[in-house]
Amino acid sequence: MDTRKEGLPRNARFSAQQPCLASLTPFFLACAAYFLLWVPGDPPSWVGALVKCLPVLSLAGFLRTSSGRARSAALQVALLFSALGDICLIWPQAFLYGVLAFTQAQLLYIWVFGLRPLQPGLLLPVLLVFLPFSGFLLPHLQPRTVLPLAAYSLSLATMLWRGLARGGSARWGAVLFALSDTVLAWDTFIRPLAHGRLLVMATYYAAQLLITLSAFQGPRLKTS
């Protein structure tokens, strides 16, 4: 049954079609390579860009070989946009291109998570977090970055809402993604944090993994 089909109960649960976890080995090896090879203060390079985006690319490859669900194709494209954003954010002059790539990735995640069940009540805690933080962040932004970052923040908040409503691994992936970007924004625009980059990338890779695994979850009606 399609998750967007009219009449799906609000208490629908998701049952997992378990993937072969051994297929995730490239992802974990790529993460290990990133954290082992990363040296704080290294100048931007294409080698660094490849090492940074390789975990996300490996998740796209994992989906391509493991999931037959139609929406996994959209997730693969979202992961490719995320990898492009990872590359762009290495170079300061390409920052806005990175924001644009991640905005497109968030829109695809929203489409994959769907709008049913709607659960508008989940918007309240999302707004209570995003609105004050966005207002606090605004004075620290350069004028040319305000509109692109506002658009991205809106897409991220919507993705978090839909991930919470979807449940399963999508819920925790969305929460970790929002946490990662919040730490990144603080570290970049407000005040550098000790081990900030480590926290950002650890939560980011975990978020992408959990969102990827949501491709193997489909709705199951609650029978008890």
Sequence and secondary structure as in RCSB ss.txt:
>XXXX:A:sequence
MDTRKEGLPRNARFSAQQPCLASLTPFFLACAAYFLLWVPGDPPSWVGALVKCLPVLSLAGFLRTSSGRARSAAL
QVALLFSALGDICLIWPQAFLYGVLAFTQAQLLYIWVFGLRPLQPGLLLPVLLVFLPFSGFLLPHLQPRTVLPLA
AYSLSLATMLWRGLARGGSARWGAVLFALSDTVLAWDTFIRPLAHGRLLVMATYYAAQLLITLSAFQGPRLKTS
>XXXX:A:secstr
  TTSTT  TT EEEE    GGGGHHHHHHHHHHHHH  TT    HHHHHHHHHHHHHHHHHHHHH   TTHHHH
HHHHHHHHHHHHHTTSGGGHHHHHHHHHHHHHHHHHHH SSS  GGGHHHHHHHHHHHHHHHGGGS HHHHHHHH
HHHHHHHHHHHHHHHH HHHHHHHHHHHHHHHHHHIIIII   TTHHHHHHHHHHHHHHHHHHGGGEEEE    
